[in-house]
Amino acid sequence: MAVTVQLQNRAFELQSFHDFAWLDSMGEIIAVFDQQDSGNISFGIKQEDGQKTFVKYAGAETVNYQGDVKEAIFRLQQAMTVYEDLMHPSLVKLVTHFATKDGYAAVFEWFDGENLHPHWSFPPPAKYTDPDSPYYQYRQLSIEQRLSALDVIFSFHAAVEQRGYVAVDFYDGSIMYDFKLRSTRVCDIDLYRKGPFINTMGRMWGSSRFMSPEEFEKGAVIDGITNVFNMGAAAFALLGGELDRSLAKWEAGPELYEVALKAVEPERQRRYSSVAEFNMAWKQRR
């Protein structure tokens, strides 16, 4: 049974009580994100000078997390190296991170955008049909505006590849969009790791809408070719029919359609050989 925790003027739910005294001193809590299933709970904080930060914390028993809290703490600690290694203008900026008495906290600069997969606020089908849904609003943008956002995503992942990393658990919940400034950021790269590596899980972390066949296959290689699939899936999610990868659902013309379709080939050897090659082909067809 969930318990309600009251902190400043915000109430949220956990599986059991947790001491957040350390957070209370950081500023005014303006938002709480307590529904994630990752083992993290996050807070929007406004400081006295008006600056905002986003605080991600592991250590509390969140309502939708079924795993070991110690594992959630370890994953968040490990992720700090990832954010530092992959620092990029298109990635949310890590400010600091530290241990608390009962967990671990990561502090990021606040990005005033909307998450394109706010599952708990707009679960399907509302995500696709509710005019208040960020994803619905995003799909009303012009093709050129959406292509510009994808350029940011593809360029960032080319840099990820160049630095020897492989994206894990990338999906539209990892994309934030500022509708006022027309600006895109990638967030939540906690599970990105050095690659290539072998899939030891079977079904890996992620959304099935974005995942390649090898991300379901124990013993398969996970590498840049896997991420080529992820990038193609992102193109279909933001410009096409998601898992309906027909030309009829595609909005950005036949040339880019062919690039995206090659990227999501089930057979690895038929895809582009790297994110860099995919990105170059995409730019040439733009």
N, C-alpha and C positions, 0 to 999 in steps of 0.2 A: 504494500500500500504506500502510495506517495505521501510525502510530507511537504507542507508549504513552508518555505523559508522567506522571511521578510528582511530585506536589506535596504536601508534608506526608505524610499517611497516605492520600492519595487518588490513584488511578490513573485516567486517562481517555485517550481516543484523539483524535488529530488527524491531518490529512493530512501534516503536517510539524512538526518541533519548534518550539516557541515559548517565549520567555522570560517567565515569570510572576513574576519576582522582586518586582515592585511589589505583587502580590496577597498574597504570602507574609507581608508585614508588617501586613496589615489584621486578622488574627485567625486563628482556627482554622477550617479549611475543613470544613464539616459536610455538604455536598452538592455534587455536580457535575451539571450538565445539559449534556451534550456532544452530544446527538443531534439537535438542532434543525437545520432546513434553511434557516434565515434568515441564516446567516453569523455568528450570535452564539453564544457559549458563556456559561453562567451558573453562579454559585457561591452557595451558602449560606455565610455567614460568621458565626461566633460570636466576639464580642469578650470581652476579659478581664472586663468588668463584667456579662457575661451577655446583653447586647443582641445581637440578630441582625440581619443585613442581607442583602439579595439583590443581588448584583453581576452586571450584564449587561455583556459585553465583546465588542467587535468588533475584529478584528485578527489573530486566529489562523485558520488554515485548518481549519475544522471538517469532520468526516468526511462529513456529508450536504449540504454547501453546494457548489454547482457554479459559483457566480458569482465575481466579482472581489472580493477582500478589501477593496480601497479603496472599493468601492461600499457594502459592509456598514458600514465605518467612517463614511462620509458619512451613510448613513441613520440610524445611531444618533446621530450629532452633531445632525442635523436634528430628530430626535425629541425632543430635550431641550426645545425651545421648545414642542412640543405638550403635553408633560407639565406644563410650567409654566403654559401658557395654560388648560389644562383641569383644573387642580387642583380636586379635589372629594372629599368624604368617602367616596364610593364607588369612588374610583380609588386604586390603590396609590400610596404617597407617594414622590416623588423626593426624595432627601436631598441628593445632590451628584453632580457629573459632572466628568470631567477627562480630559485626554489623557495617554497613556503614551508611551514611546519608540516603540512599534510599533502603537499602536491607540488605542481610546477606551473609557472605562468609565463606566457609570451605576450609582449606588448607590441602592437603594430600601429603605424600611423593610420588614422581614420581615412577611409576613402568614401566619399559621399555618393555612393552608387547603389544600385539595386542588384541583388543576386538573381541570375536568370533561371534558377531552379529553386524557388523558395517553397520546398516541398510541404512544410507544415502549414504555411499560410494559404497556398494555392495548390493542393494536391490535384493530380489529373482527375477529371477532365478540366477543372477550373483553371489550371495553368494555361491551357490552350484557348479557353473561351471567355474568361472573365476579363473585362476591360481594365480592371485594376491590377491584373497580374503583370509583373515585369516582363515575363516572356512574351505574353500577348502584345504588350506595348512595343517590345523590341521588334516583333515581327511586322509591326506597322511602319517601321523606319524604312527609308529608301534602300534600294539594293546597294547603292554606293556607300551609305553609312554602315550597313552591315558588313560589306566587304572590307571597309577600313578597320572595323573591329576584328575581323578574322585575320587581317594582316598583322595586327598586334599579337594575336594568339600564336600564329604560325612563326613569326619572327622570334618570339620568346622561346618557343620549343626548339627552334633551330639552335638557339644559344644554349638551351638545356643539353641538347645532343653534343654540341661542340665542347661542353665542359665535362663530358663523360657520364652524364646522367640519363636515366630513363624515367619518363612520366608514369606514375601509377595512380589510379583513381582520379584521372582527369575526366571531367564531364561538365555539363552546363552549370552545375552548382559550383564550379571552380571559376566561373566568369562573372565579373561585376561590371555594370555599365552605368555611367553617369549620364542621364538623359539631358541634363542641362548643358554640360560641357562636351557632350558627345565623346566621352573618354572611357577607355576599357582598361581593366586590370585583371590579372590572374591572381587568384587567392587559393588557399588551402592546398599547398603542395607538400603537405606533411609526409606523404608516403613515397615521394620521388626518391630514387636511390641510384647509386652507381651501377652501371650496367656495361655489357649485357649480363643477365643473370638467368637462372633456371627457375621456372614456376614450380614451387614446392607445395602449393596450396590446393591445386585444382582450380576451382573458381576463385579468382583473385578479388581484391577490393575493387569496387567500381560500379558504374551503371551499365547494365546490359546494352543500352542504346549506343554506347561508345566503345564497347569492348571488342577486341579482336578474338578470333577462334583460339589463339594460343593462350589467351588470358583465362580460358576455361580448362586448359589441358595440362595436367600435372606432368612435369618433365620437359615442357616446351621452353624454348628460348624466348626471353623477353628483351627486346632491344629497340633500336631506332626504327626498324621496319614495323614493329608493333606500334610505335608512336605515329608512323605514317597512317596506319589505320585509324588511330584516335583522331588525327587531324582531319581525315576525310569524313569521319563520323561527325565531327564538329561542324564541318561545312554543311552536311545534310541536316543537322539539327537547327542551324541558323538560317539556311537558305532553301531547304527542301522539306521533305516529308519525314524526317528522322529515319525510322527503320523502313519506311516506304521510299526506296531509293530510285524511284522511277523518274524519268525526264519530265513527266506530266506534273510532278509535284515540285520540280526544281525551278527557281526563280532567276537564276543568274546566267542564263545562256548556255548553249550546247558545248562551247569550248571548255569552260570551267567545270561543267558537268562531267566531261570525260576525265579531267584531272581528278576530281573527287571520287569518281567511280573506280578509277584505277587504284586509288589509295585504299579503298575498302574491299579490295579483292580478298576473298577468303583464303586463297593460296598465297602464301607470303612471297614466293618468287615472282609473282605477277605484279606486285606493288612497286612503288618507287623504292630505291635501295636505302634511302635515308630521308629524314625530315628536311635536310638542306636541299636535296634533289627535288622533293615534292614542292617545297617553298619556291624554288626557282621556276619550276614548271607552272605553278600557280601565278607567279608574277608575270611570266611571259604571256599568259593567256588573259591577263587583266587588261 
